[in-house]
Amino acid sequence: MRKNQLGITRMNLEHLKTFHVVASLGSFTEAAKALYMTQPAVSQQIQGIEHALRNPLFDRSKRQIRLTAKGKILFSYTQKLFGIFREIENVFSDLNHLLTGELTIAASAVMGNYFLSSFIAEFYKKYPLISIRLEMGDSAYVTHLVEEGLADVALSRHVRNLKHCKQKLLIKEPYICVCGPSSPLAALKRPLSAKEFAENYLVMRQKGSRMRSKLEEWFKSVGVYEFLSTPVIEVN
């Protein structure tokens, strides 16, 4: 055991790499070119490994070198060894160039509170080394962050007159009106007319918000102007 251990310690990684390249290419000359070494240097390293293992690794009796039986055994191990090295390089190349960094997401309140949490959790499982920063505000604010380069992406309603970023429609959702079970409206058990709806006391988003503007446009389009003077509770 001591002799084998001494023999193995005399092999270093560079010598094993040289053996692996020679075995892969089947040529000392081509291996020297691939490794940017002289052919005598390649031969010397191979001889060193053979001396350490006390076994010939290549059959040099013919014009084309071939692995001996012992050489094939060593080659099977170097294939695994350098395969692991390539895998390590690929993994860290991804980590360094594609999968690390910081992502700033800006989102309106509904998107940030109700939609993004589950997506961020899934994203973090796949890319644990990416730091995520979430900024929240109304649609005008979050899209402004993207325009100013302060956020990478924003999730919000469509905003007009953006000059420095593009918008892509992801989903359309209907506006839904709700009332409490004790409300007289719930007892009707039928659709409301636009006029009936407009005459009720409503809880609405603030004036100037997308939802408020859309409803005002819709009421005007159906000729119901009572909505504009109906008492409203405004919430941000």
ChimeraX commands (.cxc) that place a marker at each C-alpha (Angstrom):
marker #1 position 0.00,0.00,0.00 radius 0.5
marker #1 position 2.79,2.40,0.82 radius 0.5
marker #1 position 4.41,1.90,-2.57 radius 0.5
marker #1 position 1.11,2.52,-4.39 radius 0.5
marker #1 position 0.43,5.60,-2.33 radius 0.5
marker #1 position 3.88,6.96,-3.09 radius 0.5
marker #1 position 3.33,6.26,-6.80 radius 0.5
marker #1 position -0.02,8.03,-6.90 radius 0.5
marker #1 position 1.25,11.11,-5.10 radius 0.5
marker #1 position 3.87,11.54,-7.81 radius 0.5
marker #1 position 1.09,12.20,-10.36 radius 0.5
marker #1 position -0.23,15.72,-10.40 radius 0.5
marker #1 position -3.35,17.07,-12.05 radius 0.5
marker #1 position -1.48,18.59,-15.00 radius 0.5
marker #1 position 0.12,15.24,-15.82 radius 0.5
marker #1 position -3.27,13.54,-15.67 radius 0.5
marker #1 position -4.68,16.21,-17.96 radius 0.5
marker #1 position -1.85,15.61,-20.42 radius 0.5
marker #1 position -2.54,11.86,-20.38 radius 0.5
marker #1 position -6.26,12.50,-20.87 radius 0.5
marker #1 position -5.71,14.74,-23.89 radius 0.5
marker #1 position -3.24,12.31,-25.50 radius 0.5
marker #1 position -5.67,9.42,-24.95 radius 0.5
marker #1 position -8.59,11.45,-26.31 radius 0.5
marker #1 position -6.74,12.62,-29.46 radius 0.5
marker #1 position -4.68,9.48,-30.01 radius 0.5
marker #1 position -1.62,11.54,-30.81 radius 0.5
marker #1 position 1.27,13.09,-28.89 radius 0.5
marker #1 position 1.68,15.72,-31.59 radius 0.5
marker #1 position -1.97,16.82,-31.55 radius 0.5
marker #1 position -2.01,16.78,-27.75 radius 0.5
marker #1 position 1.05,19.05,-27.68 radius 0.5
marker #1 position -0.76,21.52,-29.95 radius 0.5
marker #1 position -3.93,21.41,-27.86 radius 0.5
marker #1 position -2.02,21.92,-24.62 radius 0.5
marker #1 position 0.40,24.54,-26.04 radius 0.5
marker #1 position 3.34,22.35,-25.05 radius 0.5
marker #1 position 6.30,20.86,-26.87 radius 0.5
marker #1 position 6.04,17.23,-27.88 radius 0.5
marker #1 position 9.06,16.25,-25.72 radius 0.5
marker #1 position 7.36,17.85,-22.70 radius 0.5
marker #1 position 4.21,15.82,-23.35 radius 0.5
marker #1 position 6.24,12.62,-23.68 radius 0.5
marker #1 position 8.11,13.41,-20.47 radius 0.5
marker #1 position 4.87,13.86,-18.50 radius 0.5
marker #1 position 3.43,10.60,-19.85 radius 0.5
marker #1 position 6.63,8.77,-18.92 radius 0.5
marker #1 position 6.38,10.25,-15.44 radius 0.5
marker #1 position 2.86,8.88,-14.97 radius 0.5
marker #1 position 3.89,5.48,-16.32 radius 0.5
marker #1 position 6.83,5.43,-13.92 radius 0.5
marker #1 position 4.58,6.40,-11.00 radius 0.5
marker #1 position 2.05,3.66,-11.82 radius 0.5
marker #1 position 4.76,1.15,-12.83 radius 0.5
marker #1 position 2.77,0.28,-15.95 radius 0.5
marker #1 position 2.93,1.30,-19.60 radius 0.5
marker #1 position -0.14,3.30,-20.62 radius 0.5
marker #1 position 0.40,3.52,-24.38 radius 0.5
marker #1 position 1.47,0.97,-26.97 radius 0.5
marker #1 position 4.07,2.76,-29.08 radius 0.5
marker #1 position 5.09,-0.24,-31.18 radius 0.5
marker #1 position 3.01,0.89,-34.16 radius 0.5
marker #1 position 2.78,4.17,-36.04 radius 0.5
marker #1 position -0.46,5.05,-34.24 radius 0.5
marker #1 position -0.33,5.02,-30.46 radius 0.5
marker #1 position -2.94,2.99,-28.63 radius 0.5
marker #1 position -3.92,2.65,-25.01 radius 0.5
marker #1 position -2.79,-0.45,-23.19 radius 0.5
marker #1 position -5.21,-2.33,-20.97 radius 0.5
marker #1 position -3.92,-0.37,-17.95 radius 0.5
marker #1 position -4.11,2.83,-19.97 radius 0.5
marker #1 position -7.79,2.18,-20.71 radius 0.5
marker #1 position -8.46,1.81,-16.99 radius 0.5
marker #1 position -6.77,5.13,-16.22 radius 0.5
marker #1 position -8.59,6.80,-19.13 radius 0.5
marker #1 position -11.96,5.67,-17.75 radius 0.5
marker #1 position -11.09,7.50,-14.52 radius 0.5
marker #1 position -9.80,10.66,-16.19 radius 0.5
marker #1 position -13.00,10.84,-18.26 radius 0.5
marker #1 position -14.99,10.92,-15.03 radius 0.5
marker #1 position -12.55,13.32,-13.37 radius 0.5
marker #1 position -12.44,15.92,-16.12 radius 0.5
marker #1 position -16.16,15.45,-16.77 radius 0.5
marker #1 position -16.72,16.66,-13.19 radius 0.5
marker #1 position -14.40,19.61,-13.80 radius 0.5
marker #1 position -16.39,20.58,-16.91 radius 0.5
marker #1 position -19.60,20.30,-14.91 radius 0.5
marker #1 position -18.19,22.57,-12.20 radius 0.5
marker #1 position -17.10,25.12,-14.80 radius 0.5
marker #1 position -20.54,25.07,-16.46 radius 0.5
marker #1 position -22.36,25.49,-13.16 radius 0.5
marker #1 position -20.25,28.43,-12.05 radius 0.5
marker #1 position -20.33,29.97,-15.50 radius 0.5
marker #1 position -24.12,30.04,-15.19 radius 0.5
marker #1 position -23.93,31.43,-11.68 radius 0.5
marker #1 position -21.50,34.15,-12.67 radius 0.5
marker #1 position -23.02,35.22,-15.97 radius 0.5
marker #1 position -26.69,34.29,-15.97 radius 0.5
marker #1 position -28.05,33.38,-12.58 radius 0.5
marker #1 position -26.70,35.92,-10.12 radius 0.5
marker #1 position -27.34,39.61,-9.62 radius 0.5
marker #1 position -30.14,41.89,-8.51 radius 0.5
marker #1 position -33.62,42.21,-9.98 radius 0.5
marker #1 position -35.79,45.20,-9.11 radius 0.5
marker #1 position -39.50,44.68,-9.72 radius 0.5
marker #1 position -41.97,47.55,-9.46 radius 0.5
marker #1 position -45.63,46.68,-9.05 radius 0.5
marker #1 position -48.95,48.31,-8.43 radius 0.5
marker #1 position -50.72,47.43,-5.18 radius 0.5
marker #1 position -52.97,44.68,-6.51 radius 0.5
marker #1 position -50.17,42.98,-8.46 radius 0.5
marker #1 position -47.69,43.30,-5.61 radius 0.5
marker #1 position -50.01,42.10,-2.86 radius 0.5
marker #1 position -52.02,39.37,-4.55 radius 0.5
marker #1 position -50.10,38.04,-7.57 radius 0.5
marker #1 position -46.37,38.52,-7.16 radius 0.5
marker #1 position -45.73,36.72,-3.87 radius 0.5
marker #1 position -46.24,33.21,-5.28 radius 0.5
marker #1 position -44.26,34.01,-8.45 radius 0.5
marker #1 position -41.35,35.43,-6.45 radius 0.5
marker #1 position -41.33,32.30,-4.27 radius 0.5
marker #1 position -41.09,30.05,-7.35 radius 0.5
marker #1 position -38.45,32.30,-8.93 radius 0.5
marker #1 position -36.34,32.17,-5.77 radius 0.5
marker #1 position -36.41,28.36,-5.72 radius 0.5
marker #1 position -34.99,28.29,-9.25 radius 0.5
marker #1 position -32.57,31.21,-8.92 radius 0.5
marker #1 position -31.61,31.43,-5.21 radius 0.5
marker #1 position -28.59,33.68,-5.82 radius 0.5
marker #1 position -30.58,36.49,-7.45 radius 0.5
marker #1 position -31.50,39.23,-5.00 radius 0.5
marker #1 position -35.02,40.58,-5.57 radius 0.5
marker #1 position -36.10,44.09,-4.60 radius 0.5
marker #1 position -39.79,44.97,-4.78 radius 0.5
marker #1 position -41.03,48.55,-5.15 radius 0.5
marker #1 position -44.77,49.25,-4.88 radius 0.5
marker #1 position -46.94,52.22,-5.79 radius 0.5
marker #1 position -49.60,53.30,-8.25 radius 0.5
marker #1 position -49.22,52.55,-11.95 radius 0.5
marker #1 position -47.82,55.97,-12.83 radius 0.5
marker #1 position -45.15,55.67,-10.13 radius 0.5
marker #1 position -43.97,52.13,-10.95 radius 0.5
marker #1 position -43.77,52.77,-14.69 radius 0.5
marker #1 position -41.84,55.97,-13.93 radius 0.5
marker #1 position -39.28,53.84,-12.08 radius 0.5
marker #1 position -38.71,51.76,-15.21 radius 0.5
marker #1 position -38.45,54.85,-17.40 radius 0.5
marker #1 position -35.81,56.29,-15.08 radius 0.5
marker #1 position -33.84,53.03,-14.95 radius 0.5
marker #1 position -34.61,52.53,-11.26 radius 0.5
marker #1 position -36.48,49.26,-11.85 radius 0.5
marker #1 position -35.98,46.43,-14.35 radius 0.5
marker #1 position -39.65,45.69,-14.93 radius 0.5
marker #1 position -43.02,46.99,-13.74 radius 0.5
marker #1 position -46.34,45.19,-13.42 radius 0.5
marker #1 position -49.27,47.58,-13.60 radius 0.5
marker #1 position -52.14,48.76,-15.74 radius 0.5
marker #1 position -51.46,50.23,-19.16 radius 0.5
marker #1 position -50.00,53.74,-18.93 radius 0.5
marker #1 position -50.11,56.14,-21.84 radius 0.5
marker #1 position -47.30,58.24,-23.31 radius 0.5
marker #1 position -44.35,56.20,-22.08 radius 0.5
marker #1 position -41.27,57.14,-24.11 radius 0.5
marker #1 position -38.45,54.94,-22.83 radius 0.5
marker #1 position -39.99,51.54,-22.15 radius 0.5
marker #1 position -42.28,49.08,-23.87 radius 0.5
marker #1 position -45.54,47.70,-22.52 radius 0.5
marker #1 position -46.87,44.20,-23.12 radius 0.5
marker #1 position -50.38,43.04,-22.30 radius 0.5
marker #1 position -50.29,40.02,-19.98 radius 0.5
marker #1 position -53.92,39.67,-18.97 radius 0.5
marker #1 position -57.30,41.38,-19.15 radius 0.5
marker #1 position -59.58,41.31,-16.13 radius 0.5
marker #1 position -63.17,42.53,-15.78 radius 0.5
marker #1 position -64.22,45.05,-13.16 radius 0.5
marker #1 position -66.50,43.37,-10.63 radius 0.5
marker #1 position -68.85,45.21,-8.30 radius 0.5
marker #1 position -69.69,43.67,-4.92 radius 0.5
marker #1 position -72.10,44.48,-2.10 radius 0.5
marker #1 position -72.79,43.07,1.35 radius 0.5
marker #1 position -75.42,40.34,1.83 radius 0.5
marker #1 position -77.67,42.76,3.77 radius 0.5
marker #1 position -77.65,45.35,0.95 radius 0.5
marker #1 position -81.01,46.00,-0.82 radius 0.5
marker #1 position -79.14,45.38,-4.08 radius 0.5
marker #1 position -78.44,41.78,-3.10 radius 0.5
marker #1 position -82.12,41.19,-2.49 radius 0.5
marker #1 position -83.03,42.12,-6.08 radius 0.5
marker #1 position -81.70,38.83,-7.47 radius 0.5
marker #1 position -81.43,40.34,-10.94 radius 0.5
marker #1 position -79.02,42.44,-13.02 radius 0.5
marker #1 position -79.00,46.17,-12.29 radius 0.5
marker #1 position -79.51,48.81,-14.91 radius 0.5
marker #1 position -76.74,51.36,-15.36 radius 0.5
marker #1 position -79.02,54.03,-13.82 radius 0.5
marker #1 position -79.76,51.91,-10.74 radius 0.5
marker #1 position -76.10,51.23,-10.27 radius 0.5
marker #1 position -75.13,54.89,-10.61 radius 0.5
marker #1 position -77.62,56.02,-7.97 radius 0.5
marker #1 position -75.99,53.94,-5.23 radius 0.5
marker #1 position -73.39,55.00,-2.73 radius 0.5
marker #1 position -70.12,53.57,-4.06 radius 0.5
marker #1 position -66.66,52.84,-2.73 radius 0.5
marker #1 position -64.26,53.76,-5.53 radius 0.5
marker #1 position -60.59,54.26,-6.31 radius 0.5
marker #1 position -59.37,57.85,-6.20 radius 0.5
marker #1 position -60.23,60.28,-8.99 radius 0.5
marker #1 position -57.74,59.99,-11.83 radius 0.5
marker #1 position -57.13,56.27,-11.28 radius 0.5
marker #1 position -57.52,53.92,-14.23 radius 0.5
marker #1 position -60.55,52.12,-12.79 radius 0.5
marker #1 position -62.33,55.35,-11.89 radius 0.5
marker #1 position -61.67,56.82,-15.34 radius 0.5
marker #1 position -62.89,53.69,-17.10 radius 0.5
marker #1 position -66.16,53.65,-15.16 radius 0.5
marker #1 position -66.74,57.34,-15.78 radius 0.5
marker #1 position -66.19,56.77,-19.52 radius 0.5
marker #1 position -68.59,53.81,-19.50 radius 0.5
marker #1 position -71.37,55.71,-17.68 radius 0.5
marker #1 position -71.06,58.60,-20.14 radius 0.5
marker #1 position -71.22,56.17,-23.08 radius 0.5
marker #1 position -74.57,54.79,-21.87 radius 0.5
marker #1 position -75.97,58.26,-21.11 radius 0.5
marker #1 position -75.97,57.97,-17.31 radius 0.5
marker #1 position -74.56,61.18,-15.86 radius 0.5
marker #1 position -75.98,60.74,-12.34 radius 0.5
marker #1 position -72.84,58.79,-11.48 radius 0.5
marker #1 position -70.74,61.95,-11.60 radius 0.5
marker #1 position -72.73,63.55,-8.75 radius 0.5
marker #1 position -73.33,60.37,-6.69 radius 0.5
marker #1 position -71.66,60.37,-3.23 radius 0.5
marker #1 position -68.50,58.28,-3.36 radius 0.5
marker #1 position -66.06,56.95,-0.78 radius 0.5
marker #1 position -62.57,57.23,-2.24 radius 0.5
marker #1 position -59.77,54.82,-1.35 radius 0.5
marker #1 position -56.19,54.74,-2.62 radius 0.5
marker link #1:1,2 radius 0.2
marker link #1:2,3 radius 0.2
marker link #1:3,4 radius 0.2
marker link #1:4,5 radius 0.2
marker link #1:5,6 radius 0.2
marker link #1:6,7 radius 0.2
marker link #1:7,8 radius 0.2
marker link #1:8,9 radius 0.2
marker link #1:9,10 radius 0.2
marker link #1:10,11 radius 0.2
marker link #1:11,12 radius 0.2
marker link #1:12,13 radius 0.2
marker link #1:13,14 radius 0.2
marker link #1:14,15 radius 0.2
marker link #1:15,16 radius 0.2
marker link #1:16,17 radius 0.2
marker link #1:17,18 radius 0.2
marker link #1:18,19 radius 0.2
marker link #1:19,20 radius 0.2
marker link #1:20,21 radius 0.2
marker link #1:21,22 radius 0.2
marker link #1:22,23 radius 0.2
marker link #1:23,24 radius 0.2
marker link #1:24,25 radius 0.2
marker link #1:25,26 radius 0.2
marker link #1:26,27 radius 0.2
marker link #1:27,28 radius 0.2
marker link #1:28,29 radius 0.2
marker link #1:29,30 radius 0.2
marker link #1:30,31 radius 0.2
marker link #1:31,32 radius 0.2
marker link #1:32,33 radius 0.2
marker link #1:33,34 radius 0.2
marker link #1:34,35 radius 0.2
marker link #1:35,36 radius 0.2
marker link #1:36,37 radius 0.2
marker link #1:37,38 radius 0.2
marker link #1:38,39 radius 0.2
marker link #1:39,40 radius 0.2
marker link #1:40,41 radius 0.2
marker link #1:41,42 radius 0.2
marker link #1:42,43 radius 0.2
marker link #1:43,44 radius 0.2
marker link #1:44,45 radius 0.2
marker link #1:45,46 radius 0.2
marker link #1:46,47 radius 0.2
marker link #1:47,48 radius 0.2
marker link #1:48,49 radius 0.2
marker link #1:49,50 radius 0.2
marker link #1:50,51 radius 0.2
marker link #1:51,52 radius 0.2
marker link #1:52,53 radius 0.2
marker link #1:53,54 radius 0.2
marker link #1:54,55 radius 0.2
marker link #1:55,56 radius 0.2
marker link #1:56,57 radius 0.2
marker link #1:57,58 radius 0.2
marker link #1:58,59 radius 0.2
marker link #1:59,60 radius 0.2
marker link #1:60,61 radius 0.2
marker link #1:61,62 radius 0.2
marker link #1:62,63 radius 0.2
marker link #1:63,64 radius 0.2
marker link #1:64,65 radius 0.2
marker link #1:65,66 radius 0.2
marker link #1:66,67 radius 0.2
marker link #1:67,68 radius 0.2
marker link #1:68,69 radius 0.2
marker link #1:69,70 radius 0.2
marker link #1:70,71 radius 0.2
marker link #1:71,72 radius 0.2
marker link #1:72,73 radius 0.2
marker link #1:73,74 radius 0.2
marker link #1:74,75 radius 0.2
marker link #1:75,76 radius 0.2
marker link #1:76,77 radius 0.2
marker link #1:77,78 radius 0.2
marker link #1:78,79 radius 0.2
marker link #1:79,80 radius 0.2
marker link #1:80,81 radius 0.2
marker link #1:81,82 radius 0.2
marker link #1:82,83 radius 0.2
marker link #1:83,84 radius 0.2
marker link #1:84,85 radius 0.2
marker link #1:85,86 radius 0.2
marker link #1:86,87 radius 0.2
marker link #1:87,88 radius 0.2
marker link #1:88,89 radius 0.2
marker link #1:89,90 radius 0.2
marker link #1:90,91 radius 0.2
marker link #1:91,92 radius 0.2
marker link #1:92,93 radius 0.2
marker link #1:93,94 radius 0.2
marker link #1:94,95 radius 0.2
marker link #1:95,96 radius 0.2
marker link #1:96,97 radius 0.2
marker link #1:97,98 radius 0.2
marker link #1:98,99 radius 0.2
marker link #1:99,100 radius 0.2
marker link #1:100,101 radius 0.2
marker link #1:101,102 radius 0.2
marker link #1:102,103 radius 0.2
marker link #1:103,104 radius 0.2
marker link #1:104,105 radius 0.2
marker link #1:105,106 radius 0.2
marker link #1:106,107 radius 0.2
marker link #1:107,108 radius 0.2
marker link #1:108,109 radius 0.2
marker link #1:109,110 radius 0.2
marker link #1:110,111 radius 0.2
marker link #1:111,112 radius 0.2
marker link #1:112,113 radius 0.2
marker link #1:113,114 radius 0.2
marker link #1:114,115 radius 0.2
marker link #1:115,116 radius 0.2
marker link #1:116,117 radius 0.2
marker link #1:117,118 radius 0.2
marker link #1:118,119 radius 0.2
marker link #1:119,120 radius 0.2
marker link #1:120,121 radius 0.2
marker link #1:121,122 radius 0.2
marker link #1:122,123 radius 0.2
marker link #1:123,124 radius 0.2
marker link #1:124,125 radius 0.2
marker link #1:125,126 radius 0.2
marker link #1:126,127 radius 0.2
marker link #1:127,128 radius 0.2
marker link #1:128,129 radius 0.2
marker link #1:129,130 radius 0.2
marker link #1:130,131 radius 0.2
marker link #1:131,132 radius 0.2
marker link #1:132,133 radius 0.2
marker link #1:133,134 radius 0.2
marker link #1:134,135 radius 0.2
marker link #1:135,136 radius 0.2
marker link #1:136,137 radius 0.2
marker link #1:137,138 radius 0.2
marker link #1:138,139 radius 0.2
marker link #1:139,140 radius 0.2
marker link #1:140,141 radius 0.2
marker link #1:141,142 radius 0.2
marker link #1:142,143 radius 0.2
marker link #1:143,144 radius 0.2
marker link #1:144,145 radius 0.2
marker link #1:145,146 radius 0.2
marker link #1:146,147 radius 0.2
marker link #1:147,148 radius 0.2
marker link #1:148,149 radius 0.2
marker link #1:149,150 radius 0.2
marker link #1:150,151 radius 0.2
marker link #1:151,152 radius 0.2
marker link #1:152,153 radius 0.2
marker link #1:153,154 radius 0.2
marker link #1:154,155 radius 0.2
marker link #1:155,156 radius 0.2
marker link #1:156,157 radius 0.2
marker link #1:157,158 radius 0.2
marker link #1:158,159 radius 0.2
marker link #1:159,160 radius 0.2
marker link #1:160,161 radius 0.2
marker link #1:161,162 radius 0.2
marker link #1:162,163 radius 0.2
marker link #1:163,164 radius 0.2
marker link #1:164,165 radius 0.2
marker link #1:165,166 radius 0.2
marker link #1:166,167 radius 0.2
marker link #1:167,168 radius 0.2
marker link #1:168,169 radius 0.2
marker link #1:169,170 radius 0.2
marker link #1:170,171 radius 0.2
marker link #1:171,172 radius 0.2
marker link #1:172,173 radius 0.2
marker link #1:173,174 radius 0.2
marker link #1:174,175 radius 0.2
marker link #1:175,176 radius 0.2
marker link #1:176,177 radius 0.2
marker link #1:177,178 radius 0.2
marker link #1:178,179 radius 0.2
marker link #1:179,180 radius 0.2
marker link #1:180,181 radius 0.2
marker link #1:181,182 radius 0.2
marker link #1:182,183 radius 0.2
marker link #1:183,184 radius 0.2
marker link #1:184,185 radius 0.2
marker link #1:185,186 radius 0.2
marker link #1:186,187 radius 0.2
marker link #1:187,188 radius 0.2
marker link #1:188,189 radius 0.2
marker link #1:189,190 radius 0.2
marker link #1:190,191 radius 0.2
marker link #1:191,192 radius 0.2
marker link #1:192,193 radius 0.2
marker link #1:193,194 radius 0.2
marker link #1:194,195 radius 0.2
marker link #1:195,196 radius 0.2
marker link #1:196,197 radius 0.2
marker link #1:197,198 radius 0.2
marker link #1:198,199 radius 0.2
marker link #1:199,200 radius 0.2
marker link #1:200,201 radius 0.2
marker link #1:201,202 radius 0.2
marker link #1:202,203 radius 0.2
marker link #1:203,204 radius 0.2
marker link #1:204,205 radius 0.2
marker link #1:205,206 radius 0.2
marker link #1:206,207 radius 0.2
marker link #1:207,208 radius 0.2
marker link #1:208,209 radius 0.2
marker link #1:209,210 radius 0.2
marker link #1:210,211 radius 0.2
marker link #1:211,212 radius 0.2
marker link #1:212,213 radius 0.2
marker link #1:213,214 radius 0.2
marker link #1:214,215 radius 0.2
marker link #1:215,216 radius 0.2
marker link #1:216,217 radius 0.2
marker link #1:217,218 radius 0.2
marker link #1:218,219 radius 0.2
marker link #1:219,220 radius 0.2
marker link #1:220,221 radius 0.2
marker link #1:221,222 radius 0.2
marker link #1:222,223 radius 0.2
marker link #1:223,224 radius 0.2
marker link #1:224,225 radius 0.2
marker link #1:225,226 radius 0.2
marker link #1:226,227 radius 0.2
marker link #1:227,228 radius 0.2
marker link #1:228,229 radius 0.2
marker link #1:229,230 radius 0.2
marker link #1:230,231 radius 0.2
marker link #1:231,232 radius 0.2
marker link #1:232,233 radius 0.2
marker link #1:233,234 radius 0.2
marker link #1:234,235 radius 0.2
marker link #1:235,236 radius 0.2
view
